[in-house]
Amino acid sequence: PPPPTPPGGEGRNPNSWAAKLRVGSLVEMYADGGWWDVLVGEMSTARLTREVSYLCRSPNSGDEHEVTASYLRPRWEWRPAYSQWATLHDGAVYSLLMTVQPPPVADVAYISVTVVAPRAMQKGETLRCALPNGSFFQLPISGNIAAGTPLSCKVPQKAPPPQPVRFLIVPPGMGYGAKVTALSPNGHVAHVGVPPAPPPPGSRMAVPVPQEQAARFEGPTAYERLQQQRRSAGQLISRKARNHEYGVSFRQIEQYILARFGVCATSRLMGALSAAVRAGRLVRTAQSKLFVPTGSMLSVQAALEMEKLSEEQRVSAVAEERRNRKLAKQAMLTGRARRRQELEQQRHRHNARVRAAGVLGEQRRNAFLLTQMQLLEPFMKGARRSLQAALGVAPRE
């Protein structure tokens, strides 16, 4: 069966499942119209929004992408013996909650109703009667009757739709009082208790779902609603194909330089970009757009470029790609080393600011003491030697 929606998306946080992610967790990342198997390399939290970002690495190509939890989903493992799904990032096991629709029934059902005439009635009159569900109907009197006469009739009622039957496959080792964690295909989690007479492992066990909760099990979760909103807004989750139009145009680069520096030497810019294309540092598409060539995330564009090569050039390009992937695997820790370097630089900058603040505080203190020297001079003999030297009361050593 297709993998279910990530569990735990019923509340306000649609990505609550990502709280169990750790460095080295196996997940799937959405990029360029597909899901990719990646490893979580690093995690960082924004200072203001407190949103967690994940630096994900491809174990095949070594590509690195920093994304939020909205672009990730668990990596599932299907266990067909007992119809279970297992997540590889935390080892949680869920029994698949399956649904069977009952056969259709007639739309109208007849119920038998018996009433007692409250008074003597004549032919042609009608008697207003109440049903158990609170509705009323008019019962016509076919002949003269006395008070207290019982009257029976069949009243048509709209039959309620048959409720679907939900069940799961009993996993092994489940005794009385145990809880089975069930997961519906749309990501709703339910904890089902085992009855006093537990069914044998591998058999079906019906899961009663109250009528007021049935709509919640069938409806979308907060995670699915987030995907629908992004899909309707045309954003990255489940987006349509971009027709492989990668990169930016020359006009966009020129506008950026004008907005940043206020002036742009167009001829020099065109020459620099053309030289970068000839050197292979940039790639120009048929739509005159430029982009920096990367790894497997641009596999579609790379395939189009490979078709233009000869057989010898294609074999050489494939061999070079294999060498690059091998080097990328050896450099898997580059992101972590870069993160350590950034933290070290931040520590040095913080210490420099603390030292500068200390020096400024001493200067302001000394300036204030100099203005009050006439009052403080009798007391300066007990001050520290460094303070006396800073104020000029004592010679410097």
Solvent accessible surface area in square Angstrom, and as a share of the most:
residue,aa,sasa,rsa
1,P,92,0.58
2,P,113,0.71
3,P,62,0.39
4,P,11,0.07
5,T,18,0.11
6,P,6,0.04
7,P,13,0.08
8,G,29,0.28
9,G,0,0.00
10,E,59,0.26
11,G,46,0.45
12,R,245,0.89
13,N,87,0.44
14,P,26,0.16
15,N,25,0.13
16,S,43,0.28
17,W,15,0.05
18,A,6,0.04
19,A,79,0.61
20,K,118,0.50
21,L,1,0.01
22,R,145,0.53
23,V,82,0.47
24,G,44,0.43
25,S,11,0.07
26,L,57,0.28
27,V,0,0.00
28,E,29,0.13
29,M,1,0.01
30,Y,18,0.07
31,A,17,0.13
32,D,51,0.26
33,G,55,0.52
34,G,25,0.24
35,W,84,0.30
36,W,70,0.25
37,D,56,0.29
38,V,2,0.01
39,L,47,0.24
40,V,1,0.01
41,G,5,0.05
42,E,29,0.13
43,M,72,0.32
44,S,35,0.23
45,T,66,0.38
46,A,44,0.34
47,R,208,0.76
48,L,161,0.80
49,T,102,0.59
50,R,157,0.57
51,E,91,0.41
52,V,53,0.31
53,S,27,0.17
54,Y,8,0.03
55,L,16,0.08
56,C,1,0.01
57,R,9,0.03
58,S,6,0.04
59,P,47,0.30
60,N,96,0.49
61,S,8,0.05
62,G,15,0.14
63,D,26,0.14
64,E,57,0.25
65,H,63,0.28
66,E,114,0.51
67,V,27,0.15
68,T,30,0.18
69,A,13,0.10
70,S,9,0.06
71,Y,39,0.15
72,L,0,0.00
73,R,59,0.21
74,P,0,0.00
75,R,67,0.24
76,W,30,0.11
77,E,75,0.34
78,W,77,0.27
79,R,98,0.36
80,P,100,0.63
81,A,81,0.63
82,Y,64,0.24
83,S,19,0.12
84,Q,21,0.09
85,W,15,0.05
86,A,1,0.01
87,T,2,0.01
88,L,70,0.35
89,H,25,0.11
90,D,57,0.30
91,G,53,0.51
92,A,27,0.21
93,V,57,0.32
94,Y,24,0.09
95,S,3,0.02
96,L,18,0.09
97,L,3,0.02
98,M,51,0.23
99,T,58,0.34
100,V,71,0.41
101,Q,127,0.56
102,P,37,0.23
103,P,105,0.66
104,P,127,0.80
105,V,87,0.50
106,A,73,0.57
107,D,108,0.56
108,V,77,0.44
109,A,44,0.34
110,Y,145,0.55
111,I,66,0.34
112,S,91,0.59
113,V,19,0.11
114,T,93,0.54
115,V,29,0.16
116,V,93,0.53
117,A,1,0.01
118,P,94,0.59
119,R,126,0.46
120,A,68,0.53
121,M,3,0.01
122,Q,123,0.55
123,K,149,0.63
124,G,64,0.62
125,E,58,0.26
126,T,77,0.45
127,L,23,0.11
128,R,151,0.55
129,C,6,0.04
130,A,61,0.47
131,L,12,0.06
132,P,132,0.83
133,N,104,0.53
134,G,52,0.50
135,S,48,0.31
136,F,108,0.45
137,F,36,0.15
138,Q,104,0.46
139,L,21,0.11
140,P,95,0.60
141,I,10,0.05
142,S,102,0.66
143,G,24,0.23
144,N,120,0.62
145,I,36,0.18
146,A,66,0.51
147,A,65,0.50
148,G,44,0.43
149,T,42,0.24
150,P,91,0.57
151,L,32,0.16
152,S,90,0.58
153,C,33,0.20
154,K,145,0.61
155,V,12,0.07
156,P,78,0.49
157,Q,50,0.22
158,K,177,0.75
159,A,21,0.17
160,P,109,0.69
161,P,100,0.63
162,P,54,0.34
163,Q,87,0.39
164,P,28,0.18
165,V,78,0.45
166,R,16,0.06
167,F,13,0.05
168,L,0,0.00
169,I,23,0.12
170,V,2,0.01
171,P,7,0.04
172,P,72,0.45
173,G,79,0.76
174,M,57,0.26
175,G,35,0.33
176,Y,153,0.58
177,G,55,0.53
178,A,31,0.24
179,K,131,0.55
180,V,3,0.02
181,T,40,0.23
182,A,0,0.00
183,L,0,0.00
184,S,6,0.04
185,P,85,0.54
186,N,20,0.10
187,G,0,0.00
188,H,5,0.02
189,V,39,0.23
190,A,18,0.14
191,H,123,0.55
192,V,17,0.10
193,G,38,0.36
194,V,7,0.04
195,P,52,0.33
196,P,103,0.65
197,A,87,0.67
198,P,58,0.36
199,P,31,0.19
200,P,91,0.57
201,P,77,0.48
202,G,42,0.40
203,S,35,0.22
204,R,162,0.59
205,M,16,0.07
206,A,68,0.53
207,V,12,0.07
208,P,117,0.74
209,V,32,0.18
210,P,59,0.37
211,Q,119,0.53
212,E,138,0.62
213,Q,73,0.32
214,A,12,0.09
215,A,78,0.60
216,R,105,0.38
217,F,13,0.05
218,E,103,0.46
219,G,22,0.21
220,P,62,0.39
221,T,1,0.01
222,A,12,0.10
223,Y,15,0.06
224,E,44,0.20
225,R,108,0.39
226,L,37,0.18
227,Q,12,0.05
228,Q,89,0.40
229,Q,115,0.51
230,R,51,0.18
231,R,116,0.43
232,S,99,0.64
233,A,69,0.53
234,G,60,0.58
235,Q,91,0.40
236,L,76,0.38
237,I,3,0.01
238,S,49,0.32
239,R,45,0.16
240,K,184,0.78
241,A,87,0.67
242,R,111,0.41
243,N,114,0.59
244,H,72,0.32
245,E,73,0.33
246,Y,18,0.07
247,G,34,0.33
248,V,68,0.39
249,S,28,0.18
250,F,57,0.24
251,R,145,0.53
252,Q,92,0.41
253,I,36,0.18
254,E,26,0.12
255,Q,89,0.40
256,Y,127,0.48
257,I,38,0.19
258,L,78,0.39
259,A,93,0.72
260,R,154,0.56
261,F,137,0.57
262,G,58,0.56
263,V,110,0.63
264,C,24,0.14
265,A,54,0.42
266,T,52,0.30
267,S,89,0.58
268,R,191,0.70
269,L,25,0.12
270,M,104,0.46
271,G,41,0.39
272,A,61,0.47
273,L,26,0.13
274,S,36,0.23
275,A,38,0.30
276,A,10,0.08
277,V,36,0.21
278,R,182,0.66
279,A,66,0.51
280,G,47,0.45
281,R,149,0.54
282,L,32,0.16
283,V,35,0.20
284,R,116,0.42
285,T,14,0.08
286,A,104,0.81
287,Q,100,0.45
288,S,72,0.46
289,K,51,0.21
290,L,11,0.05
291,F,23,0.09
292,V,96,0.55
293,P,62,0.39
294,T,93,0.54
295,G,22,0.21
296,S,16,0.11
297,M,13,0.06
298,L,23,0.11
299,S,55,0.36
300,V,65,0.38
301,Q,15,0.06
302,A,50,0.39
303,A,51,0.40
304,L,79,0.39
305,E,61,0.27
306,M,48,0.21
307,E,126,0.56
308,K,154,0.65
309,L,61,0.31
310,S,61,0.39
311,E,114,0.51
312,E,147,0.66
313,Q,100,0.44
314,R,75,0.27
315,V,91,0.52
316,S,67,0.43
317,A,29,0.23
318,V,57,0.32
319,A,39,0.30
320,E,88,0.39
321,E,67,0.30
322,R,170,0.62
323,R,140,0.51
324,N,73,0.38
325,R,93,0.34
326,K,131,0.56
327,L,109,0.54
328,A,28,0.22
329,K,109,0.46
330,Q,127,0.56
331,A,43,0.34
332,M,47,0.21
333,L,110,0.55
334,T,70,0.41
335,G,0,0.00
336,R,94,0.34
337,A,45,0.35
338,R,114,0.41
339,R,91,0.33
340,R,143,0.52
341,Q,106,0.47
342,E,69,0.31
343,L,87,0.43
344,E,75,0.34
345,Q,81,0.36
346,Q,86,0.38
347,R,121,0.44
348,H,101,0.45
349,R,123,0.45
350,H,99,0.44
351,N,49,0.25
352,A,46,0.36
353,R,149,0.55
354,V,84,0.48
355,R,154,0.56
356,A,64,0.50
357,A,64,0.49
358,G,40,0.38
359,V,82,0.47
360,L,85,0.42
361,G,39,0.38
362,E,95,0.43
363,Q,107,0.47
364,R,167,0.61
365,R,90,0.33
366,N,27,0.14
367,A,57,0.44
368,F,123,0.51
369,L,30,0.15
370,L,93,0.46
371,T,103,0.60
372,Q,65,0.29
373,M,36,0.16
374,Q,170,0.76
375,L,129,0.64
376,L,54,0.27
377,E,105,0.47
378,P,97,0.61
379,F,148,0.62
380,M,12,0.05
381,K,183,0.77
382,G,76,0.73
383,A,29,0.22
384,R,161,0.59
385,R,125,0.46
386,S,77,0.50
387,L,27,0.13
388,Q,18,0.08
389,A,14,0.11
390,A,41,0.32
391,L,17,0.08
392,G,62,0.60
393,V,71,0.41
394,A,13,0.10
395,P,102,0.64
396,R,176,0.64
397,E,188,0.84
